[in-house]
Amino acid sequence: MADILSFRKPSLKQKHKGNTLCRHGHHKWQVDTEKQFDVKRGRLVTVYRCVRCNNQKVVSH
């Protein structure tokens, strides 16, 4: 069986799903474990990445 692909343009509701919260400052932060050491500063950092909009914030210790 072949997979059926949709060539229809996504609606605005589907395109912006979950981003309205992030635009108003309500991010869903999750700790990103890929990068734990900042080379330029020479110290440990915690990188938080938003699950919905992929924005990131860095907190140094």
C-alpha positions as CSV (number, residue, x, y, z in Angstrom):
1,M,0.0,0.0,0.0
2,A,1.2,3.5,-0.8
3,D,1.0,6.4,1.6
4,I,-1.5,9.0,0.6
5,L,0.0,12.5,0.6
6,S,-2.0,15.7,1.1
7,F,-1.1,18.4,-1.4
8,R,-3.5,20.8,0.2
9,K,-2.1,24.0,1.9
10,P,-2.5,23.8,5.7
11,S,-5.1,26.0,7.2
12,L,-4.1,28.9,9.4
13,K,-5.5,27.0,12.4
14,Q,-3.2,24.0,11.7
15,K,-0.2,26.3,10.8
16,H,-0.2,28.3,14.0
17,K,-1.3,25.5,16.4
18,G,0.4,26.0,19.8
19,N,2.2,29.2,18.8
20,T,-0.3,31.6,20.2
21,L,0.7,30.7,23.7
22,C,4.4,31.3,22.9
23,R,3.7,34.6,21.3
24,H,2.2,35.8,24.6
25,G,5.2,34.5,26.7
26,H,3.8,31.2,27.8
27,H,6.5,28.9,26.6
28,K,6.8,25.2,27.4
29,W,10.4,24.9,28.5
30,Q,12.3,21.6,28.5
31,V,15.9,21.1,29.4
32,D,18.1,20.5,26.3
33,T,20.9,18.0,27.3
34,E,22.9,18.4,24.1
35,K,24.8,21.4,25.2
36,Q,25.8,21.7,28.9
37,F,29.1,23.6,28.6
38,D,29.7,27.0,27.1
39,V,33.1,27.2,25.5
40,K,33.3,30.9,25.2
41,R,32.4,31.6,28.9
42,G,34.2,28.5,30.2
43,R,31.4,27.4,32.5
44,L,28.5,25.1,32.9
45,V,25.1,26.3,31.5
46,T,21.6,25.0,31.3
47,V,19.9,25.3,28.0
48,Y,16.1,25.4,27.9
49,R,14.3,24.8,24.6
50,C,10.6,25.5,24.0
51,V,8.8,22.4,22.8
52,R,6.3,24.3,20.7
53,C,8.3,27.1,19.0
54,N,11.9,25.8,19.4
55,N,13.0,29.0,21.1
56,Q,15.9,28.7,23.5
57,K,17.1,30.4,26.7
58,V,20.4,29.9,28.5
59,V,20.9,30.0,32.2
60,S,24.5,30.1,33.5
61,H,25.4,28.7,36.9
